[in-house]
Amino acid sequence: MNVRPAGTGDCSDVARMRAALWPDGSVEEHARDLVEMLAGAWSAAYPYVVLVAETDDGRLIGFADVTVRSRADGCDPKRAAGYLEGWYVAEDQRRRGIGAALMTAAEEWATAQGCVEMASDTWITNEGSQRAHEALGFEVVDRVVTYCKRLA
């Protein structure tokens, strides 16, 4: 297994995995976003990388979207932090160290960007993701209830 930055030839495979992680967007929408990200047009202010995990025969089995945020809850408010925007491993490949390898690569990338902390989030109902984060050294720093009110 190898972890590397995604290239334009990876868009369709990564878009399918992104749609599995974030099903509110279609594969086509995720593919359009990836084209922007991989062209460096996603953010003018902060670097962004998409890392992929591939088998020895070149099959993609996971990805991590990583960026730098000017601030992240629970991190030093005076410093930018690496941020794990998305993290996915194919269901049949889980519990084999692939997620940990993606996280290590994400942390190395963030460190190279000058970050000294890494942050992430997950849904309160996603206990598997919470356990995976905690197994890799993340600590819960906050819980948030989000509200919306429709205005007339």
N, CA, C and O atoms as a GROMACS GRO file, in nm:
protein
  608
    1MET      N    1   0.084  -0.117   0.000
    1MET     CA    2   0.000   0.000   0.000
    1MET      C    3   0.088   0.124   0.000
    1MET      O    4   0.193   0.128   0.066
    2ASN      N    5   0.045   0.224  -0.075
    2ASN     CA    6   0.118   0.349  -0.091
    2ASN      C    7   0.023   0.466  -0.067
    2ASN      O    8  -0.092   0.461  -0.110
    3VAL      N    9   0.070   0.571   0.000
    3VAL     CA   10  -0.006   0.694   0.017
    3VAL      C   11   0.067   0.803  -0.060
    3VAL      O   12   0.188   0.818  -0.046
    4ARG      N   13  -0.008   0.879  -0.140
    4ARG     CA   14   0.051   0.983  -0.223
    4ARG      C   15  -0.052   1.092  -0.250
    4ARG      O   16  -0.171   1.070  -0.229
    5PRO      N   17  -0.007   1.210  -0.295
    5PRO     CA   18  -0.104   1.312  -0.335
    5PRO      C   19  -0.182   1.264  -0.458
    5PRO      O   20  -0.126   1.198  -0.546
    6ALA      N   21  -0.308   1.296  -0.463
    6ALA     CA   22  -0.392   1.259  -0.576
    6ALA      C   23  -0.349   1.337  -0.699
    6ALA      O   24  -0.299   1.450  -0.690
    7GLY      N   25  -0.370   1.276  -0.814
    7GLY     CA   26  -0.346   1.342  -0.943
    7GLY      C   27  -0.476   1.349  -1.020
    7GLY      O   28  -0.577   1.291  -0.979
    8THR      N   29  -0.475   1.418  -1.130
    8THR     CA   30  -0.598   1.435  -1.208
    8THR      C   31  -0.654   1.302  -1.256
    8THR      O   32  -0.776   1.290  -1.274
    9GLY      N   33  -0.571   1.204  -1.277
    9GLY     CA   34  -0.618   1.073  -1.320
    9GLY      C   35  -0.694   0.997  -1.212
    9GLY      O   36  -0.754   0.894  -1.240
   10ASP      N   37  -0.690   1.047  -1.088
   10ASP     CA   38  -0.758   0.981  -0.977
   10ASP      C   39  -0.898   1.034  -0.952
   10ASP      O   40  -0.970   0.981  -0.868
   11CYS      N   41  -0.939   1.138  -1.026
   11CYS     CA   42  -1.065   1.208  -0.996
   11CYS      C   43  -1.186   1.116  -0.989
   11CYS      O   44  -1.265   1.126  -0.895
   12SER      N   45  -1.203   1.027  -1.085
   12SER     CA   46  -1.326   0.946  -1.085
   12SER      C   47  -1.330   0.851  -0.966
   12SER      O   48  -1.436   0.834  -0.904
   13ASP      N   49  -1.218   0.789  -0.932
   13ASP     CA   50  -1.216   0.697  -0.818
   13ASP      C   51  -1.236   0.772  -0.686
   13ASP      O   52  -1.312   0.728  -0.600
   14VAL      N   53  -1.168   0.886  -0.672
   14VAL     CA   54  -1.182   0.963  -0.548
   14VAL      C   55  -1.323   1.021  -0.538
   14VAL      O   56  -1.380   1.026  -0.429
   15ALA      N   57  -1.381   1.064  -0.649
   15ALA     CA   58  -1.518   1.117  -0.648
   15ALA      C   59  -1.616   1.012  -0.599
   15ALA      O   60  -1.709   1.044  -0.525
   16ARG      N   61  -1.598   0.887  -0.638
   16ARG     CA   62  -1.687   0.780  -0.588
   16ARG      C   63  -1.672   0.760  -0.438
   16ARG      O   64  -1.771   0.740  -0.368
   17MET      N   65  -1.548   0.766  -0.388
   17MET     CA   66  -1.528   0.751  -0.244
   17MET      C   67  -1.583   0.871  -0.169
   17MET      O   68  -1.642   0.856  -0.062
   18ARG      N   69  -1.566   0.991  -0.225
   18ARG     CA   70  -1.620   1.111  -0.161
   18ARG      C   71  -1.773   1.103  -0.154
   18ARG      O   72  -1.833   1.144  -0.054
   19ALA      N   73  -1.836   1.050  -0.258
   19ALA     CA   74  -1.982   1.036  -0.257
   19ALA      C   75  -2.026   0.933  -0.153
   19ALA      O   76  -2.134   0.945  -0.097
   20ALA      N   77  -1.942   0.834  -0.126
   20ALA     CA   78  -1.974   0.737  -0.021
   20ALA      C   79  -1.964   0.804   0.117
   20ALA      O   80  -2.044   0.775   0.206
   21LEU      N   81  -1.866   0.892   0.134
   21LEU     CA   82  -1.848   0.962   0.261
   21LEU      C   83  -1.950   1.074   0.278
   21LEU      O   84  -2.008   1.091   0.385
   22TRP      N   85  -1.972   1.149   0.171
   22TRP     CA   86  -2.063   1.265   0.173
   22TRP      C   87  -2.173   1.244   0.068
   22TRP      O   88  -2.166   1.304  -0.040
   23PRO      N   89  -2.272   1.162   0.096
   23PRO     CA   90  -2.372   1.126  -0.006
   23PRO      C   91  -2.466   1.240  -0.045
   23PRO      O   92  -2.545   1.223  -0.138
   24ASP      N   93  -2.459   1.353   0.022
   24ASP     CA   94  -2.542   1.467  -0.021
   24ASP      C   95  -2.498   1.522  -0.156
   24ASP      O   96  -2.576   1.590  -0.223
   25GLY      N   97  -2.377   1.494  -0.197
   25GLY     CA   98  -2.327   1.536  -0.328
   25GLY      C   99  -2.317   1.417  -0.421
   25GLY      O  100  -2.285   1.306  -0.378
   26SER      N  101  -2.343   1.440  -0.548
   26SER     CA  102  -2.334   1.333  -0.647
   26SER      C  103  -2.188   1.307  -0.682
   26SER      O  104  -2.100   1.389  -0.653
   27VAL      N  105  -2.161   1.194  -0.745
   27VAL     CA  106  -2.026   1.163  -0.791
   27VAL      C  107  -1.979   1.273  -0.885
   27VAL      O  108  -1.864   1.315  -0.880
   28GLU      N  109  -2.069   1.320  -0.971
   28GLU     CA  110  -2.033   1.426  -1.067
   28GLU      C  111  -1.995   1.556  -0.996
   28GLU      O  112  -1.898   1.622  -1.034
   29GLU      N  113  -2.071   1.593  -0.892
   29GLU     CA  114  -2.038   1.714  -0.817
   29GLU      C  115  -1.903   1.702  -0.748
   29GLU      O  116  -1.823   1.795  -0.749
   30HIS      N  117  -1.878   1.586  -0.689
   30HIS     CA  118  -1.749   1.564  -0.623
   30HIS      C  119  -1.636   1.568  -0.726
   30HIS      O  120  -1.529   1.621  -0.697
   31ALA      N  121  -1.658   1.513  -0.844
   31ALA     CA  122  -1.555   1.514  -0.948
   31ALA      C  123  -1.524   1.659  -0.989
   31ALA      O  124  -1.407   1.693  -1.008
   32ARG      N  125  -1.626   1.743  -1.004
   32ARG     CA  126  -1.603   1.884  -1.038
   32ARG      C  127  -1.521   1.954  -0.929
   32ARG      O  128  -1.428   2.029  -0.959
   33ASP      N  129  -1.555   1.928  -0.802
   33ASP     CA  130  -1.479   1.987  -0.692
   33ASP      C  131  -1.333   1.942  -0.696
   33ASP      O  132  -1.242   2.021  -0.675
   34LEU      N  133  -1.313   1.814  -0.722
   34LEU     CA  134  -1.177   1.760  -0.725
   34LEU      C  135  -1.093   1.824  -0.835
   34LEU      O  136  -0.974   1.851  -0.814
   35VAL      N  137  -1.151   1.849  -0.949
   35VAL     CA  138  -1.077   1.913  -1.058
   35VAL      C  139  -1.025   2.048  -1.010
   35VAL      O  140  -0.910   2.083  -1.034
   36GLU      N  141  -1.110   2.125  -0.941
   36GLU     CA  142  -1.068   2.255  -0.886
   36GLU      C  143  -0.958   2.237  -0.782
   36GLU      O  144  -0.857   2.307  -0.784
   37MET      N  145  -0.979   2.142  -0.690
   37MET     CA  146  -0.882   2.121  -0.582
   37MET      C  147  -0.745   2.083  -0.638
   37MET      O  148  -0.643   2.139  -0.599
   38LEU      N  149  -0.745   1.988  -0.730
   38LEU     CA  150  -0.618   1.938  -0.782
   38LEU      C  151  -0.549   2.040  -0.872
   38LEU      O  152  -0.428   2.031  -0.895
   39ALA      N  153  -0.624   2.137  -0.923
   39ALA     CA  154  -0.565   2.245  -1.003
   39ALA      C  155  -0.513   2.357  -0.914
   39ALA      O  156  -0.454   2.453  -0.963
   40GLY      N  157  -0.536   2.345  -0.783
   40GLY     CA  158  -0.492   2.448  -0.690
   40GLY      C  159  -0.584   2.568  -0.684
   40GLY      O  160  -0.547   2.673  -0.631
   41ALA      N  161  -0.706   2.554  -0.739
   41ALA     CA  162  -0.799   2.667  -0.745
   41ALA      C  163  -0.902   2.665  -0.633
   41ALA      O  164  -0.994   2.746  -0.633
   42TRP      N  165  -0.889   2.574  -0.538
   42TRP     CA  166  -0.990   2.560  -0.433
   42TRP      C  167  -0.984   2.675  -0.334
   42TRP      O  168  -1.088   2.727  -0.293
   43SER      N  169  -0.864   2.716  -0.295
   43SER     CA  170  -0.850   2.824  -0.198
   43SER      C  171  -0.727   2.907  -0.233
   43SER      O  172  -0.617   2.854  -0.248
   44ALA      N  173  -0.748   3.036  -0.246
   44ALA     CA  174  -0.635   3.124  -0.271
   44ALA      C  175  -0.558   3.152  -0.142
   44ALA      O  176  -0.440   3.188  -0.146
   45ALA      N  177  -0.623   3.134  -0.028
   45ALA     CA  178  -0.562   3.169   0.100
   45ALA      C  179  -0.492   3.053   0.169
   45ALA      O  180  -0.389   3.073   0.234
   46TYR      N  181  -0.546   2.933   0.156
   46TYR     CA  182  -0.492   2.821   0.233
   46TYR      C  183  -0.463   2.702   0.143
   46TYR      O  184  -0.541   2.669   0.054
   47PRO      N  185  -0.350   2.636   0.167
   47PRO     CA  186  -0.317   2.518   0.089
   47PRO      C  187  -0.414   2.403   0.118
   47PRO      O  188  -0.471   2.394   0.226
   48TYR      N  189  -0.430   2.316   0.020
   48TYR     CA  190  -0.523   2.204   0.028
   48TYR      C  191  -0.460   2.088  -0.047
   48TYR      O  192  -0.406   2.107  -0.156
   49VAL      N  193  -0.467   1.969   0.010
   49VAL     CA  194  -0.415   1.852  -0.059
   49VAL      C  195  -0.515   1.737  -0.044
   49VAL      O  196  -0.583   1.725   0.058
   50VAL      N  197  -0.523   1.656  -0.147
   50VAL     CA  198  -0.600   1.532  -0.142
   50VAL      C  199  -0.498   1.420  -0.150
   50VAL      O  200  -0.426   1.406  -0.248
   51LEU      N  201  -0.494   1.340  -0.045
   51LEU     CA  202  -0.404   1.225  -0.039
   51LEU      C  203  -0.484   1.099  -0.070
   51LEU      O  204  -0.601   1.089  -0.031
   52VAL      N  205  -0.423   1.005  -0.138
   52VAL     CA  206  -0.491   0.879  -0.168
   52VAL      C  207  -0.406   0.762  -0.121
   52VAL      O  208  -0.283   0.768  -0.121
   53ALA      N  209  -0.474   0.656  -0.082
   53ALA     CA  210  -0.409   0.529  -0.049
   53ALA      C  211  -0.440   0.434  -0.164
   53ALA      O  212  -0.555   0.420  -0.205
   54GLU      N  213  -0.336   0.368  -0.214
   54GLU     CA  214  -0.356   0.275  -0.325
   54GLU      C  215  -0.288   0.142  -0.294
   54GLU      O  216  -0.188   0.136  -0.224
   55THR      N  217  -0.345   0.038  -0.349
   55THR     CA  218  -0.287  -0.095  -0.334
   55THR      C  219  -0.164  -0.106  -0.423
   55THR      O  220  -0.138  -0.018  -0.505
   56ASP      N  221  -0.089  -0.213  -0.408
   56ASP     CA  222   0.030  -0.234  -0.490
   56ASP      C  223  -0.002  -0.240  -0.639
   56ASP      O  224   0.082  -0.210  -0.723
   57ASP      N  225  -0.126  -0.280  -0.672
   57ASP     CA  226  -0.165  -0.286  -0.814
   57ASP      C  227  -0.232  -0.157  -0.861
   57ASP      O  228  -0.286  -0.153  -0.972
   58GLY      N  229  -0.229  -0.051  -0.778
   58GLY     CA  230  -0.278   0.080  -0.820
   58GLY      C  231  -0.424   0.109  -0.793
   58GLY      O  232  -0.475   0.213  -0.836
   59ARG      N  233  -0.494   0.020  -0.724
   59ARG     CA  234  -0.636   0.044  -0.693
   59ARG      C  235  -0.647   0.138  -0.574
   59ARG      O  236  -0.584   0.115  -0.471
   60LEU      N  237  -0.727   0.245  -0.588
   60LEU     CA  238  -0.745   0.341  -0.479
   60LEU      C  239  -0.842   0.285  -0.376
   60LEU      O  240  -0.950   0.236  -0.411
   61ILE      N  241  -0.802   0.292  -0.248
   61ILE     CA  242  -0.883   0.233  -0.141
   61ILE      C  243  -0.912   0.331  -0.028
   61ILE      O  244  -0.977   0.294   0.070
   62GLY      N  245  -0.866   0.454  -0.041
   62GLY     CA  246  -0.894   0.553   0.062
   62GLY      C  247  -0.842   0.689   0.022
   62GLY      O  248  -0.762   0.702  -0.070
   63PHE      N  249  -0.890   0.791   0.094
   63PHE     CA  250  -0.840   0.926   0.068
   63PHE      C  251  -0.848   1.008   0.197
   63PHE      O  252  -0.919   0.973   0.291
   64ALA      N  253  -0.774   1.117   0.197
   64ALA     CA  254  -0.783   1.218   0.302
   64ALA      C  255  -0.772   1.354   0.236
   64ALA      O  256  -0.679   1.381   0.161
   65ASP      N  257  -0.869   1.441   0.265
   65ASP     CA  258  -0.863   1.580   0.224
   65ASP      C  259  -0.805   1.658   0.342
   65ASP      O  260  -0.856   1.648   0.453
   66VAL      N  261  -0.700   1.735   0.317
   66VAL     CA  262  -0.633   1.806   0.425
   66VAL      C  263  -0.610   1.950   0.383
   66VAL      O  264  -0.571   1.977   0.269
   67THR      N  265  -0.634   2.041   0.474
   67THR     CA  266  -0.610   2.181   0.446
   67THR      C  267  -0.545   2.245   0.568
   67THR      O  268  -0.522   2.180   0.670
   68VAL      N  269  -0.516   2.372   0.555
   68VAL     CA  270  -0.471   2.453   0.668
   68VAL      C  271  -0.584   2.552   0.695
   68VAL      O  272  -0.630   2.621   0.603
   69ARG      N  273  -0.627   2.561   0.818
   69ARG     CA  274  -0.728   2.658   0.859
   69ARG      C  275  -0.664   2.762   0.948
   69ARG      O  276  -0.572   2.732   1.024
   70SER      N  277  -0.712   2.886   0.939
   70SER     CA  278  -0.655   2.993   1.020
   70SER      C  279  -0.677   2.969   1.168
   70SER      O  280  -0.600   3.015   1.252
   71ARG      N  281  -0.784   2.896   1.201
   71ARG     CA  282  -0.807   2.856   1.340
   71ARG      C  283  -0.892   2.730   1.340
   71ARG      O  284  -0.965   2.702   1.245
   72ALA      N  285  -0.881   2.656   1.447
   72ALA     CA  286  -0.960   2.534   1.464
   72ALA      C  287  -0.997   2.522   1.611
   72ALA      O  288  -0.913   2.544   1.698
   73ASP      N  289  -1.121   2.486   1.640
   73ASP     CA  290  -1.167   2.472   1.778
   73ASP      C  291  -1.074   2.378   1.854
   73ASP      O  292  -1.039   2.270   1.807
   74GLY      N  293  -1.036   2.422   1.973
   74GLY     CA  294  -0.951   2.341   2.060
   74GLY      C  295  -0.803   2.357   2.035
   74GLY      O  296  -0.721   2.307   2.112
   75CYS      N  297  -0.766   2.426   1.928
   75CYS     CA  298  -0.624   2.447   1.896
   75CYS      C  299  -0.584   2.589   1.934
   75CYS      O  300  -0.670   2.674   1.959
   76ASP      N  301  -0.456   2.614   1.939
   76ASP     CA  302  -0.403   2.746   1.971
   76ASP      C  303  -0.464   2.849   1.875
   76ASP      O  304  -0.442   2.840   1.754
   77PRO      N  305  -0.540   2.946   1.926
   77PRO     CA  306  -0.607   3.042   1.838
   77PRO      C  307  -0.511   3.138   1.767
   77PRO      O  308  -0.552   3.211   1.676
   78LYS      N  309  -0.386   3.139   1.807
   78LYS     CA  310  -0.289   3.229   1.744
   78LYS      C  311  -0.216   3.163   1.627
   78LYS      O  312  -0.135   3.228   1.560
   79ARG      N  313  -0.244   3.037   1.602
   79ARG     CA  314  -0.172   2.964   1.498
   79ARG      C  315  -0.268   2.891   1.406
   79ARG      O  316  -0.374   2.845   1.448
   80ALA      N  317  -0.230   2.883   1.281
   80ALA     CA  318  -0.305   2.800   1.186
   80ALA      C  319  -0.287   2.654   1.224
   80ALA      O  320  -0.187   2.616   1.286
   81ALA      N  321  -0.385   2.573   1.188
   81ALA     CA  322  -0.380   2.429   1.219
   81ALA      C  323  -0.406   2.348   1.094
   81ALA      O  324  -0.483   2.389   1.007
   82GLY      N  325  -0.343   2.234   1.087
   82GLY     CA  326  -0.380   2.138   0.983
   82GLY      C  327  -0.521   2.089   1.012
   82GLY      O  328  -0.558   2.073   1.129
   83TYR      N  329  -0.599   2.065   0.908
   83TYR     CA  330  -0.737   2.023   0.930
   83TYR      C  331  -0.772   1.908   0.838
   83TYR      O  332  -0.757   1.918   0.716
   84LEU      N  333  -0.818   1.801   0.898
   84LEU     CA  334  -0.861   1.684   0.822
   84LEU      C  335  -1.007   1.708   0.780
   84LEU      O  336  -1.099   1.689   0.859
   85GLU      N  337  -1.026   1.749   0.657
   85GLU     CA  338  -1.159   1.782   0.606
   85GLU      C  339  -1.241   1.658   0.576
   85GLU      O  340  -1.363   1.658   0.592
   86GLY      N  341  -1.175   1.554   0.532
   86GLY     CA  342  -1.243   1.429   0.500
   86GLY      C  343  -1.144   1.315   0.507
   86GLY      O  344  -1.026   1.331   0.477
   87TRP      N  345  -1.194   1.198   0.548
   87TRP     CA  346  -1.106   1.082   0.570
   87TRP      C  347  -1.190   0.958   0.545
   87TRP      O  348  -1.291   0.937   0.612
   88TYR      N  349  -1.150   0.877   0.449
   88TYR     CA  350  -1.232   0.763   0.410
   88TYR      C  351  -1.144   0.647   0.367
   88TYR      O  352  -1.044   0.664   0.298
   89VAL      N  353  -1.183   0.528   0.411
   89VAL     CA  354  -1.121   0.404   0.367
   89VAL      C  355  -1.234   0.312   0.322
   89VAL      O  356  -1.335   0.300   0.391
   90ALA      N  357  -1.217   0.247   0.208
   90ALA     CA  358  -1.319   0.155   0.156
   90ALA      C  359  -1.355   0.055   0.265
   90ALA      O  360  -1.269   0.005   0.337
   91GLU      N  361  -1.483   0.027   0.274
   91GLU     CA  362  -1.532  -0.056   0.383
   91GLU      C  363  -1.461  -0.191   0.394
   91GLU      O  364  -1.434  -0.238   0.505
   92ASP      N  365  -1.431  -0.254   0.281
   92ASP     CA  366  -1.366  -0.385   0.285
   92ASP      C  367  -1.217  -0.378   0.314
   92ASP      O  368  -1.149  -0.480   0.322
   93GLN      N  369  -1.164  -0.255   0.332
   93GLN     CA  370  -1.021  -0.237   0.359
   93GLN      C  371  -0.994  -0.181   0.499
   93GLN      O  372  -0.879  -0.157   0.535
   94ARG      N  373  -1.098  -0.161   0.576
   94ARG     CA  374  -1.082  -0.099   0.708
   94ARG      C  375  -1.016  -0.194   0.808
   94ARG      O  376  -1.016  -0.316   0.791
   95ARG      N  377  -0.960  -0.132   0.912
   95ARG     CA  378  -0.894  -0.203   1.023
   95ARG      C  379  -0.767  -0.276   0.976
   95ARG      O  380  -0.732  -0.382   1.027
   96ARG      N  381  -0.701  -0.215   0.876
   96ARG     CA  382  -0.575  -0.270   0.823
   96ARG      C  383  -0.461  -0.170   0.828
   96ARG      O  384  -0.354  -0.194   0.772
   97GLY      N  385  -0.483  -0.055   0.895
   97GLY     CA  386  -0.380   0.046   0.906
   97GLY      C  387  -0.380   0.149   0.793
   97GLY      O  388  -0.292   0.236   0.789
   98ILE      N  389  -0.476   0.141   0.702
   98ILE     CA  390  -0.480   0.234   0.589
   98ILE      C  391  -0.518   0.374   0.637
   98ILE      O  392  -0.457   0.472   0.596
   99GLY      N  393  -0.618   0.383   0.723
   99GLY     CA  394  -0.657   0.512   0.779
   99GLY      C  395  -0.542   0.575   0.856
   99GLY      O  396  -0.520   0.696   0.847
  100ALA      N  397  -0.469   0.495   0.931
  100ALA     CA  398  -0.354   0.546   1.006
  100ALA      C  399  -0.245   0.596   0.911
  100ALA      O  400  -0.182   0.699   0.937
  101ALA      N  401  -0.222   0.525   0.801
  101ALA     CA  402  -0.122   0.568   0.703
  101ALA      C  403  -0.164   0.700   0.638
  101ALA      O  404  -0.081   0.788   0.617
  102LEU      N  405  -0.292   0.714   0.607
  102LEU     CA  406  -0.342   0.840   0.552
  102LEU      C  407  -0.324   0.952   0.654
  102LEU      O  408  -0.285   1.064   0.618
  103MET      N  409  -0.354   0.924   0.780
  103MET     CA  410  -0.341   1.026   0.885
  103MET      C  411  -0.195   1.066   0.903
  103MET      O  412  -0.167   1.185   0.918
  104THR      N  413  -0.104   0.972   0.901
  104THR     CA  414   0.038   1.004   0.913
  104THR      C  415   0.081   1.096   0.799
  104THR      O  416   0.151   1.194   0.822
  105ALA      N  417   0.040   1.064   0.677
  105ALA     CA  418   0.074   1.148   0.562
  105ALA      C  419   0.011   1.286   0.576
  105ALA      O  420   0.074   1.386   0.541
  106ALA      N  421  -0.112   1.293   0.626
  106ALA     CA  422  -0.179   1.421   0.647
  106ALA      C  423  -0.103   1.505   0.749
  106ALA      O  424  -0.083   1.625   0.729
  107GLU      N  425  -0.060   1.443   0.858
  107GLU     CA  426   0.014   1.514   0.962
  107GLU      C  427   0.150   1.562   0.910
  107GLU      O  428   0.193   1.672   0.942
  108GLU      N  429   0.216   1.480   0.830
  108GLU     CA  430   0.344   1.520   0.772
  108GLU      C  431   0.326   1.639   0.678
  108GLU      O  432   0.407   1.732   0.678
  109TRP      N  433   0.219   1.636   0.598
  109TRP     CA  434   0.190   1.747   0.508
  109TRP      C  435   0.164   1.875   0.588
  109TRP      O  436   0.218   1.980   0.557
  110ALA      N  437   0.080   1.865   0.693
  110ALA     CA  438   0.047   1.982   0.775
  110ALA      C  439   0.172   2.037   0.843
  110ALA      O  440   0.189   2.159   0.851
  111THR      N  441   0.257   1.950   0.892
  111THR     CA  442   0.382   1.994   0.954
  111THR      C  443   0.468   2.069   0.853
  111THR      O  444   0.529   2.171   0.887
  112ALA      N  445   0.474   2.021   0.730
  112ALA     CA  446   0.551   2.089   0.625
  112ALA      C  447   0.492   2.226   0.591
  112ALA      O  448   0.562   2.312   0.538
  113GLN      N  449   0.364   2.246   0.622
  113GLN     CA  450   0.299   2.376   0.600
  113GLN      C  451   0.322   2.471   0.719
  113GLN      O  452   0.274   2.585   0.717
  114GLY      N  453   0.393   2.424   0.822
  114GLY     CA  454   0.421   2.508   0.938
  114GLY      C  455   0.325   2.487   1.054
  114GLY      O  456   0.332   2.560   1.154
  115CYS      N  457   0.236   2.390   1.044
  115CYS     CA  458   0.139   2.365   1.151
  115CYS      C  459   0.202   2.283   1.263
  115CYS      O  460   0.288   2.199   1.239
  116VAL      N  461   0.156   2.310   1.386
  116VAL     CA  462   0.202   2.231   1.500
  116VAL      C  463   0.086   2.154   1.563
  116VAL      O  464   0.105   2.079   1.659
  117GLU      N  465  -0.034   2.174   1.509
  117GLU     CA  466  -0.151   2.101   1.558
  117GLU      C  467  -0.234   2.055   1.438
  117GLU      O  468  -0.231   2.114   1.330
  118MET      N  469  -0.307   1.947   1.462
  118MET     CA  470  -0.397   1.890   1.361
  118MET      C  471  -0.534   1.881   1.423
  118MET      O  472  -0.548   1.838   1.538
  119ALA      N  473  -0.637   1.921   1.350
  119ALA     CA  474  -0.774   1.916   1.399
  119ALA      C  475  -0.861   1.840   1.300
  119ALA      O  476  -0.823   1.816   1.186
  120SER      N  477  -0.978   1.802   1.347
  120SER     CA  478  -1.072   1.727   1.265
  120SER      C  479  -1.209   1.735   1.330
  120SER      O  480  -1.223   1.790   1.439
  121ASP      N  481  -1.307   1.682   1.264
  121ASP     CA  482  -1.440   1.670   1.323
  121ASP      C  483  -1.510   1.550   1.262
  121ASP      O  484  -1.466   1.495   1.162
  122THR      N  485  -1.617   1.510   1.325
  122THR     CA  486  -1.701   1.403   1.272
  122THR      C  487  -1.840   1.419   1.332
  122THR      O  488  -1.858   1.491   1.431
  123TRP      N  489  -1.936   1.354   1.273
  123TRP     CA  490  -2.073   1.360   1.325
  123TRP      C  491  -2.080   1.288   1.459
  123TRP      O  492  -2.011   1.189   1.481
  124ILE      N  493  -2.164   1.338   1.547
  124ILE     CA  494  -2.180   1.278   1.680
  124ILE      C  495  -2.232   1.134   1.670
  124ILE      O  496  -2.209   1.054   1.760
  125THR      N  497  -2.301   1.102   1.561
  125THR     CA  498  -2.354   0.967   1.543
  125THR      C  499  -2.253   0.871   1.480
  125THR      O  500  -2.280   0.751   1.472
  126ASN      N  501  -2.139   0.921   1.436
  126ASN     CA  502  -2.041   0.836   1.369
  126ASN      C  503  -1.939   0.785   1.472
  126ASN      O  504  -1.827   0.835   1.481
  127GLU      N  505  -1.982   0.686   1.548
  127GLU     CA  506  -1.897   0.634   1.655
  127GLU      C  507  -1.771   0.566   1.603
  127GLU      O  508  -1.667   0.571   1.668
  128GLY      N  509  -1.780   0.503   1.486
  128GLY     CA  510  -1.660   0.441   1.428
  128GLY      C  511  -1.552   0.544   1.399
  128GLY      O  512  -1.435   0.520   1.427
  129SER      N  513  -1.592   0.657   1.343
  129SER     CA  514  -1.496   0.764   1.315
  129SER      C  515  -1.440   0.822   1.445
  129SER      O  516  -1.321   0.851   1.454
  130GLN      N  517  -1.526   0.837   1.545
  130GLN     CA  518  -1.478   0.888   1.674
  130GLN      C  519  -1.372   0.794   1.733
  130GLN      O  520  -1.268   0.840   1.780
  131ARG      N  521  -1.399   0.665   1.730
  131ARG     CA  522  -1.302   0.567   1.783
  131ARG      C  523  -1.172   0.572   1.703
  131ARG      O  524  -1.063   0.565   1.761
  132ALA      N  525  -1.183   0.584   1.570
  132ALA     CA  526  -1.062   0.588   1.487
  132ALA      C  527  -0.979   0.712   1.519
  132ALA      O  528  -0.857   0.703   1.532
  133HIS      N  529  -1.044   0.828   1.531
  133HIS     CA  530  -0.972   0.950   1.567
  133HIS      C  531  -0.901   0.934   1.701
  133HIS      O  532  -0.783   0.966   1.714
  134GLU      N  533  -0.973   0.884   1.800
  134GLU     CA  534  -0.916   0.871   1.934
  134GLU      C  535  -0.802   0.769   1.936
  134GLU      O  536  -0.706   0.786   2.010
  135ALA      N  537  -0.814   0.663   1.857
  135ALA     CA  538  -0.706   0.563   1.851
  135ALA      C  539  -0.578   0.622   1.793
  135ALA      O  540  -0.469   0.572   1.819
  136LEU      N  541  -0.592   0.730   1.713
  136LEU     CA  542  -0.475   0.794   1.653
  136LEU      C  543  -0.431   0.919   1.728
  136LEU      O  544  -0.353   0.999   1.676
  137GLY      N  545  -0.481   0.936   1.851
  137GLY     CA  546  -0.430   1.041   1.938
  137GLY      C  547  -0.512   1.169   1.944
  137GLY      O  548  -0.475   1.262   2.016
  138PHE      N  549  -0.622   1.177   1.871
  138PHE     CA  550  -0.707   1.296   1.881
  138PHE      C  551  -0.784   1.292   2.013
  138PHE      O  552  -0.818   1.186   2.064
  139GLU      N  553  -0.811   1.412   2.067
  139GLU     CA  554  -0.890   1.426   2.188
  139GLU      C  555  -1.014   1.508   2.157
  139GLU      O  556  -1.007   1.605   2.081
  140VAL      N  557  -1.126   1.472   2.216
  140VAL     CA  558  -1.247   1.552   2.202
  140VAL      C  559  -1.225   1.683   2.275
  140VAL      O  560  -1.186   1.684   2.391
  141VAL      N  561  -1.248   1.796   2.206
  141VAL     CA  562  -1.227   1.928   2.268
  141VAL      C  563  -1.356   2.008   2.280
  141VAL      O  564  -1.358   2.111   2.347
  142ASP      N  565  -1.463   1.964   2.215
  142ASP     CA  566  -1.586   2.042   2.216
  142ASP      C  567  -1.700   1.958   2.162
  142ASP      O  568  -1.679   1.863   2.086
  143ARG      N  569  -1.822   1.992   2.200
  143ARG     CA  570  -1.944   1.938   2.141
  143ARG      C  571  -2.030   2.057   2.105
  143ARG      O  572  -2.038   2.152   2.183
  144VAL      N  573  -2.094   2.054   1.990
  144VAL     CA  574  -2.172   2.166   1.943
  144VAL      C  575  -2.310   2.120   1.902
  144VAL      O  576  -2.326   2.014   1.841
  145VAL      N  577  -2.409   2.200   1.936
  145VAL     CA  578  -2.545   2.179   1.885
  145VAL      C  579  -2.567   2.290   1.782
  145VAL      O  580  -2.551   2.407   1.815
  146THR      N  581  -2.602   2.254   1.661
  146THR     CA  582  -2.618   2.351   1.553
  146THR      C  583  -2.766   2.378   1.531
  146THR      O  584  -2.846   2.285   1.528
  147TYR      N  585  -2.803   2.505   1.517
  147TYR     CA  586  -2.941   2.545   1.498
  147TYR      C  587  -2.956   2.618   1.364
  147TYR      O  588  -2.861   2.673   1.309
  148CYS      N  589  -3.078   2.618   1.316
  148CYS     CA  590  -3.114   2.697   1.198
  148CYS      C  591  -3.257   2.746   1.219
  148CYS      O  592  -3.343   2.673   1.268
  149LYS      N  593  -3.280   2.870   1.181
  149LYS     CA  594  -3.415   2.927   1.190
  149LYS      C  595  -3.444   2.994   1.055
  149LYS      O  596  -3.368   3.079   1.010
  150ARG      N  597  -3.552   2.956   0.993
  150ARG     CA  598  -3.591   3.015   0.866
  150ARG      C  599  -3.647   3.153   0.891
  150ARG      O  600  -3.731   3.172   0.979
  151LEU      N  601  -3.602   3.249   0.814
  151LEU     CA  602  -3.649   3.387   0.828
  151LEU      C  603  -3.755   3.417   0.723
  151LEU      O  604  -3.753   3.364   0.612
  152ALA      N  605  -3.849   3.502   0.761
  152ALA     CA  606  -3.960   3.538   0.670
  152ALA      C  607  -3.913   3.620   0.555
  152ALA      O  608  -3.993   3.657   0.470
   0.00000   0.00000   0.00000
